[in-house]
């Protein structure tokens, strides 16, 4: 017997990512319940596919603040 996680089982059942019937449901479960793996899916959607960020509240980007240069 080799122990496996629910995530391994889910991804093995999905297996063929061209299967659009279950793709959204599987990625939705992973995004909500898979921690870092779900964050990776979000990253791919937002950075690679240019999708909107998935957030509960509106986020505002601020300009960077450069640290002062200290000369010794």
Secondary structure, 3 states (H helix, E strand, C coil): CCCCCHHHHHHHHHCCCCCHHHHHHHHHHHHHHCCHHHHHHHHHHHHHCCCCCCCCCCCCCCCCCCCCCCCC
